[in-house]
Amino acid sequence: MGSGIGTLAIKLLGEKYLHGKVRFESTQDKGTTFYFSHPIESTK
């Protein structure tokens, strides 16, 4: 399995522009699942 342009795009968007964390898991039978987490900032 390889990393395509979509994987790079999600990582750049999620980490560089949205300041979150991106990880993904790939399996041959299920494909790729992306996980994105983003910190919640207080508005106090």
Secondary structure, 3 states (H helix, E strand, C coil): CCCCHHHHHHHHHHHHHCCCEEEEEEECCCEEEEEEECCCCCCC
